[in-house]
Amino acid sequence: MRFGLVFIVGMAVGCSGSENVPAETDSGTTQGTLCVAIHEEDKLVPWTSTTLPAYVCNGDKSTVHPDGPNACRNTSDCTIIASGMVREITRVCGLGCRSYEPDCAMIAACNSQCVVDTTRMKIMEPGLSAACGECYTNIALCSLAYCLSACAASADAPECVKCQFESGCRIPFERCSGLDRM
């Protein structure tokens, strides 16, 4: 399913000039278009946990990133996130929007709109807020570039979560969303 281009004010994604390159597959090729910047301080290496991270979501500011956007810290977004379906919806949207490669803006707009629309249709009105959807979009774009083989089948696969932490995809998501890891 394709969604039309939606312009999202303040979208903080675009093709990156990051000095980090996406992970290579066994064939030596990159896994996807690089549409996010990765910073060394966001990498948690090695990630040794064998359980999925659990997050605190409520209307209060993040205690870990109180000065961040706290984009998902509202009652509606927290209710939708608590359904446990948002990560999978984001994964499916991210894979579906790859048809726009190499246009990072189109991939991001497609993914953001898909996440908001799908959470609205499958979970509850009004769907994730646009700001929270952008946080999920950014982790999807990062995962497509750095963790495609680990995350393509399941956003909750232990190898996907490990790759997201070690590649620097999860910490920016936590900072953007305001979700505090327990």
C-alpha positions in Angstrom: 0.0 0.0 0.0 1.4 3.4 -0.9 0.6 6.7 0.8 0.8 10.1 -0.9 3.5 12.5 0.1 2.6 14.4 3.2 4.6 17.4 4.3 5.3 17.3 8.0 6.4 20.5 9.5 9.6 20.3 11.5 10.5 16.8 10.3 14.1 16.2 11.4 15.0 13.5 9.0 16.8 13.6 5.7 19.7 12.1 3.9 22.6 12.3 6.1 26.2 13.3 5.6 27.1 11.1 8.6 30.6 9.7 8.6 29.1 6.4 9.7 28.1 4.1 6.9 25.3 1.6 7.1 26.2 -1.9 8.1 27.2 -4.2 5.3 25.5 -7.4 4.5 27.4 -10.6 3.8 27.6 -9.6 0.2 29.3 -6.3 1.1 26.4 -4.0 0.2 24.6 -1.6 2.4 21.3 -2.6 3.8 19.3 0.5 2.9 19.5 4.2 2.2 21.2 6.1 4.9 18.5 8.7 6.0 19.7 9.3 9.6 22.8 10.5 11.3 24.3 8.2 13.9 26.5 9.5 16.8 29.0 7.4 18.6 27.6 8.5 22.0 24.3 6.9 21.1 25.7 3.4 20.7 25.4 1.0 23.6 28.1 -1.6 22.8 27.9 -4.4 23.7 24.1 -4.7 24.3 23.9 -7.9 26.4 20.3 -8.0 27.6 18.3 -10.9 26.3 14.9 -9.3 27.1 13.1 -6.6 25.3 13.4 -3.2 26.9 10.2 -2.1 28.7 9.4 1.6 28.8 7.5 4.0 31.1 4.9 6.1 29.3 2.7 8.6 31.0 2.0 12.3 30.8 5.0 13.3 32.8 8.3 14.4 31.3 11.1 11.9 30.8 13.3 11.6 33.9 16.2 10.4 31.6 15.7 13.0 28.8 13.6 15.8 30.5 14.9 18.4 28.0 14.1 16.3 25.0 10.9 16.6 22.9 9.0 14.1 25.1 7.0 13.6 21.9 5.1 10.5 23.0 4.5 11.5 26.7 0.8 12.2 26.5 -2.2 10.1 27.4 -3.3 9.3 23.8 0.1 8.2 22.6 0.8 6.2 25.8 -2.5 4.3 25.4 -1.6 3.5 21.8 2.0 2.5 22.7 0.6 0.3 25.6 -1.2 -1.8 23.0 2.1 -3.4 22.1 1.4 -3.0 18.4 3.3 0.1 17.4 6.7 -1.4 16.9 5.3 -4.0 14.5 3.2 -1.3 12.7 6.3 0.8 12.3 8.3 -2.1 11.0 5.7 -3.0 8.4 5.3 0.7 7.4 9.1 1.1 7.1 9.5 -1.9 4.8 6.5 -0.8 2.7 8.0 2.7 2.3 11.3 1.4 0.9 9.9 1.7 -2.6 10.7 5.5 -2.3 14.5 4.8 -2.0 16.8 6.7 -2.4 14.5 9.7 -1.6 14.9 10.1 2.2 12.2 12.8 2.5 9.7 10.6 0.7 10.6 7.5 2.8 10.2 9.5 6.0 6.9 11.1 4.9 5.5 7.8 3.8 6.5 6.1 7.0 5.2 8.8 9.3 1.8 9.0 7.6 1.6 5.2 7.5 2.3 4.9 11.3 -0.2 7.6 12.2 -2.9 6.2 9.8 -2.4 2.6 10.8 -2.4 3.2 14.5 -5.6 5.2 14.0 -7.2 2.4 12.1 -5.9 -0.6 14.1 -5.6 0.7 17.6 -7.6 3.9 18.3 -8.5 7.4 17.1 -6.7 9.7 16.5 -3.6 7.4 16.0 -0.2 8.4 17.2 0.5 12.1 17.2 2.6 13.3 14.3 5.5 14.2 16.7 5.5 10.7 18.3 5.1 9.1 14.8 8.3 10.9 13.8 10.2 9.3 16.7 9.1 5.9 15.5 9.9 6.9 11.9 13.4 7.8 12.8 14.1 4.4 14.5 12.5 2.7 11.5 14.8 4.6 9.1 17.8 3.8 11.2 16.9 0.2 11.4 16.4 0.0 7.7 19.9 1.4 7.1 21.8 -0.4 9.9 19.7 -3.4 11.0 17.6 -4.6 8.1 18.6 -8.2 8.2 18.1 -8.3 12.0 14.8 -6.4 12.0 13.0 -7.4 8.8 11.1 -10.3 10.2 10.3 -8.8 13.7 10.8 -5.5 15.4 10.9 -7.4 18.7 13.5 -10.0 17.7 16.4 -10.0 20.2 18.9 -9.6 17.4 16.9 -6.5 16.1 16.9 -4.8 19.5 20.6 -5.6 20.0 21.5 -4.1 16.6 19.4 -1.0 17.3 21.2 -0.4 20.6 24.7 -1.2 19.2 24.1 0.8 16.0 22.9 3.9 17.8 19.2 3.8 16.7 17.5 3.2 20.1 18.9 6.1 22.2 17.8 8.8 19.7 14.3 7.2 19.8 14.3 7.3 23.6 15.4 10.9 23.6 12.8 11.9 21.0 9.9 10.0 22.4 10.6 10.7 26.1 10.0 7.0 26.9 12.1 6.0 29.8 13.6 2.5 29.7 12.9 0.6 32.9 
